[in-house]
Amino acid sequence: MRIAKPLLLVTTPIGVAGAIYEAYRQAGGLVILMVALMSLIAVAFGSLVYTIRREAAQEKLRTAAKVNAAEQS
């Protein structure tokens, strides 16, 4: 896992860029649809991560507030 994770983080974008180039060579204008679909998926994934992090932060604040209230009582 120590080697695999950085390797995947580096090779995946390179592979995607290569695939987009080959798609352009093979199908020309259809690569626009492929890039649009990949952009849509990236935005959906990003919004999911943002929502999860925001809800986790809110839960952490609520828990801290309960602990502070319990300590003051």
N, C-alpha and C positions, 0 to 999 in steps of 0.2 A: 504494500500500500504506500510505503514511503516513496517509492520510485514511480509507481503507476499513476498516482494522482497528478503530479507535475507533468508527466509525459502526456497524459490525456488533455490537460489544460493547454498544452502547447500544440499538440498534433491535431486536435479537433478543429480549431479555426483554420489551420493550414489546409486540412482536408475539405472543409466547406468552401474555402476560396477556390481550391482546385476543381471542385465539383461545379461551382458556378461558372468557371472558365470553360470547362468541357461542355457544360450545358449550352453556353453561348455558341461554342463552335458547332455543336450538333443541331441545335434547334433555333438559334438566333433569338428572335423576339420573345419566345416563350420563357426565356430566363427571367423576364420581368415578372411573370406570374410566380415563378419559383421564389424569387427574392421577396415578393410581396407576401407570400405565404409564410416564409421563414421569419419575416419581420413581424407578422401578426402573431405567430407562435411565441416569438421572443417578448413581445409586449405583454401577452397574456401571462407568460411565465414570470416576467418581472413584476406585474401587478399582483400576482399571487404571493410572491416572496415579500413584497412591500406590505401586503395586508397581514400576512402571518407575523412579520416583525413588529408591525404597529400594534396588533392585538396582544402580542407577548409583552411589549413594553407597557401597555395599559394594565395588563394583569399584574405585572411586577409592581406598578405604582399602587394598584388597589391593595395588593398584599402588604406592601410597606405601610400604607395608611392604616390598615387593620392592626398591624403589629404596633405602630405608634400609638394608636388609640387604646390598645390593650395595656401598653406600658404606662400610659398616663392615668389609667383608672385605678 
